[in-house]
Amino acid sequence: MKRSTHLLLKTLTWIACVWPLGRLIWGAATNHLGADPTATITFATGSTTLNLLTISLALTPARRLIPELSWLVKFRRLVGLFAFFYATLHLATYVALYAGFDLHAMAADIAKRRFITMGLTAWLLLLPLAATSTTWAIRKMGGKRWNRLHKLVYLAAVCGVIHYWWQVKPGVLTPLSITITLALLLASRPVWSLWQKRLRNRNAVPTAAGG
Ligand code: HEM
């Protein structure tokens, strides 16, 4: 890919990732965050985290289906880091606006409210991934170990979805579309491996016994 094309695509990815934050800042500056600004910020940061996690997980299957899109994978790290950034903003919203920095209230919440415990688990799972996202860390850990650690992103996304379901009122189905998308992405991994295995077996050179 040409340097100028890469730069253009990177800039577009940055704009797309910063857009939800820009909208929140604009809404706050112009007093347009709705009747409950805390809920608006929580929803925007929480759903952007899930959307970006889902996009980062969709890049590899997209490349497999359409090899012309393999350049997409170059932006996976950036999208993943933005997912962590929004998860941290979401956590900060909770710490500052829901719990008012009250450590006792937070500890009680984590112990009593399972959706908070699950959200925190999702954030804690993303933390080592963000911490090891540098080229230096990849080199230091070695590709295999790094890849194994970064599989945690699936678990983090699953915890994020469970957290979402556990905090909506009974009967509310807003988390359904993201759940189905994530389930399809998760299922695509073993399906792809099985398919590749079958292809390899079919193309294998026949053994001496088999003629
Ligand atoms: C990867 C991590 C996380 C993801 C993907 C995530 C996602 C979400 C989503 C999508 C919502 C729904 C917003 C709505 O419908 O209004 C939400 C709500 C919420 N989340 Fe998270 N969350 C995460 C981590 C956390 C953490 C670490 C905390 C706090 C410790 C937290 C606290 C909350 C709270 C307080 C709400 C609002 C509940 C309410 O409206 O009563 N979340 N989250």
Boltz pocket constraint, residues with backbone or C-beta under 6 A from the ligand:
constraints:
  - pocket:
      binder: B
      contacts: [[A, 39], [A, 42], [A, 43], [A, 44], [A, 45], [A, 46], [A, 47], [A, 49], [A, 50], [A, 87], [A, 90], [A, 91], [A, 94], [A, 98], [A, 115], [A, 116], [A, 118], [A, 119], [A, 120], [A, 121], [A, 122], [A, 123], [A, 126], [A, 156], [A, 160], [A, 161], [A, 163], [A, 164], [A, 167]]
      max_distance: 6.0
